[in-house]
Amino acid sequence: YFQQLISTEKSPAQLMEMKTERQMVEEALLQVKPAYRAIFILRAINELSIKETAEVLGYSESKVKVTYFRALKKLQKLLHIQWEEWNHEKTN
């Protein structure tokens, strides 16, 4: 996802929308529990495996799986709210 931000094949409008999306993700990450944030960053951004993430954090693999799932659900909820607010501001 973040590699898309540096692509030169995108239009200025597409680049602006991608930048907005990235900012929304960063803002949402600041609103979740530190454990959710750490696991999301390691799994989704750094692309570590479940096993690698567990080793880095000193968690069991099952705890990584459960916490990652919960983090995704929380982030999805926060991003949905942010997206709705952004679309409302954009149209007004």
N, C-alpha and C positions, 0 to 999 in steps of 0.2 A: 504493500500500500504506500509506504513512505517513498519508495523509489519512483512512484508515479509523480510525485511532487517535483522532481528534478527533470522530468522529461521535457524536451524542447519541442515536441510534436503536438503539444496541447495549445489550444487557443487561450488568449488572456482570460476570457470568461471561465473556461474550464480550470485554468490554474487558480483563479480567485476562489472558485467553488471548492476546489481541493484544499486550498489553504484554510478556508473557513471550516471545512470538515475536520482538518487536522487540529485546528484550534478548539473545536468542540470536543474532540477526543481528549485533548490535553486538559481542558477545563473539567470534563467529567472525571478524569483520573484523579484530579485533585480533590474530588468530592467523595471518593470511596475510601474504604478502610485501607490502611497501609498494606496489609496482607493481600488484598484484592489487587491493589496497584502493582505490587511487586510481582505477583504471579502473572498478571496480564502482560506486563512489560517483558518478562522473561519468555513467556510462551508466544504471545502474539507479535511482539515487535522484534525481540532477539531470536525468536524461532527455536528456543530450546525445547528439547523433548520433555515429556513428563518426568522421566527418570533424571535427566540433567537438572530440571527445575527443583525436583525433590532434593537432590544432592546439594545444590547451591543454598537452598533455604533450610535444610535440615528437617524437611517434612517427609512423611510417607508419600508414596505415589498416590494412594487413594485420597489423602488430604489435598494434594495438588489438584487432582481431578475435580473434587467437590468444590474447592475454593475457586478454581478457574471457572467452573460452571456458574457459581453464584456471582462471581465478578462480572461475567458476561451478561447475566440477567440484569444486574444492577446498572451496568454501563448502558445496556440497551434501553432501559427505562429512562435514565438521565439524558441520553442522546436523543431519544424521541421527544422529550420535553424541550430540549434545546433546539432541535430541528423545527419543531412547531413554532417556537418563539421567533426563530430566525426567519422562517417563511412568512410569519405574520408581519414582522418588521419590514421585510423585503417588499411585500405587496402594499404596504401602507405608506 
